[in-house]
Amino acid sequence: MLFVADDVVKDPNEQGEAKPEEAGNDGSAGPGEVDPAEMAEEDISFDADSPDEEAVEAQAEPDPRDAQIEELTQQLLRTRADFDNFRRRTRQEREELVQFATKKLLSDLLPVLDNFDRAMQALEGVDEPQMKQGIDMVHRQLLQVLHQYGVTEMDAVGAPFDPSKHEAVMQEQVEGQDAGFVIEVLQKGYLLHGKVLRPAMVKVSV
């Protein structure tokens, strides 16, 4: 049995279209792809961490509003301090006004008290117990009222002479006594809430 192999010659026109060359055989990019070499040639650079130039300038230049805020804050603090000082002075002045509102009246009553003292001294040698008792009661009552208003008697005998509290009307040299001390009170002095209401008339050692 004989086999005859027919040579089949195909028409080139009938052959399928030639397939495009696959990318990568010669290192070139295929269709629709970006050539890495071309990307390398392009200068595309972006630093995500680099600060914005406007932000840097804003940080470098101080905000004028900060200085204004600081100035207003200092003005507010000074105003509050001034107000606190004013309130403190006002309260102190009000307290002093209440304490010394009767200063003139109390000062005018001191001569009356002096007369009671003289009357008590004059009755020391008189045998009039009822009179003494009556004058002593009125004298003590007057002292009590004065004490309620802050009037106290000044203790001057034996104290160093103080021109703000004492009025020296006489001087005397006393043996064994240092100079500049009160040795006798000629007229009592009084204080009103610790301040001089009337200075004491005194005799001072020299």
RAWOQUI-V573851 format. One record per residue. OMEGA is omega in degrees with one decimal (none if undefined). NEAR is the number of other ideal C-beta (glycine too) atoms within 12 Angstrom. Layout:
OMEGA|NEAR, OMEGA|NEAR
This chain:
-176.2|3, 175.6|4, 179.6|5, 179.2|6, 178.6|6, 175.5|6, 179.1|6, 179.5|7, -179.6|8, 179.0|9, 178.3|8, 179.8|9, -179.3|7, 179.3|9, 179.5|10, -180.0|9, -178.8|8, 178.6|7, 177.8|7, -178.6|11, 179.8|13, -179.5|12, 173.7|16, 179.8|11, -179.4|10, 177.2|9, -179.7|11, -179.0|17, 178.3|18, -179.3|15, 179.7|11, -179.2|8, -179.2|14, 179.9|16, 178.6|16, -179.7|14, 179.0|12, 177.5|12, 179.3|12, -178.7|10, 179.8|10, -178.9|11, 178.6|7, -179.6|10, 179.3|7, 179.5|7, -177.5|8, -176.8|7, -177.4|6, -177.8|10, 177.0|13, -177.5|12, 180.0|10, 178.8|10, 178.6|11, 179.0|11, 179.4|12, 177.7|12, -177.7|12, -178.1|11, 179.7|12, 179.4|13, -179.1|13, 178.7|10, 177.4|11, 178.5|12, 178.7|12, 177.9|13, 179.2|14, 179.5|15, 179.1|14, 177.6|14, 178.2|14, 177.2|14, 178.9|14, 179.6|14, 178.2|14, 179.4|14, 178.3|14, 178.8|14, 178.3|14, 179.6|14, 177.7|14, 178.0|14, 177.9|14, 179.4|14, 178.8|14, 178.3|14, 179.9|14, 178.8|14, 179.4|14, 179.2|14, 178.7|15, 177.9|14, 178.7|15, 178.9|18, 178.5|14, -177.4|15, -173.1|21, 178.3|24, -178.7|17, -175.9|21, -177.8|26, -179.8|13, -179.9|17, 177.9|31, 178.8|25, 179.3|16, -177.5|24, 175.6|30, 175.9|17, 177.5|21, 176.4|32, 179.0|26, 175.2|18, 177.9|27, 179.7|27, 178.8|17, 178.5|22, 178.8|26, -179.2|16, -178.0|15, -179.3|21, -178.9|15, -177.5|9, -179.5|14, 178.3|9, -175.0|16, -178.6|11, 177.9|12, 179.0|17, -177.9|21, -179.9|14, 179.6|17, 179.9|25, 178.8|22, 178.9|16, 179.8|21, -180.0|25, 178.0|18, 177.5|17, 177.7|27, -179.9|26, 178.5|14, 179.1|19, 178.7|32, 179.0|19, 179.2|14, 174.0|25, -179.7|23, 177.6|34, -179.7|22, -179.1|23, 177.6|30, -170.7|18, -174.7|32, 179.2|23, 179.7|18, 175.5|21, -179.3|21, 179.7|29, -176.6|21, 178.1|15, -179.4|14, -173.5|27, 173.8|33, -176.1|25, 178.6|29, 179.3|18, 175.4|21, -178.6|19, 177.2|19, -176.9|16, -179.6|19, 179.9|10, -179.3|9, 177.8|20, 179.9|16, 175.3|18, 178.5|21, 178.9|26, -178.8|36, 178.9|29, 178.1|25, 179.2|30, 173.5|23, -174.8|27, 173.9|32, -176.9|33, 177.8|36, 174.9|30, -176.1|29, 176.2|24, 178.6|15, -174.2|22, 173.4|24, 174.0|32, 179.4|31, 179.5|28, 174.2|34, -168.9|23, 171.7|34, -173.2|26, 177.4|33, 178.6|25, none|17
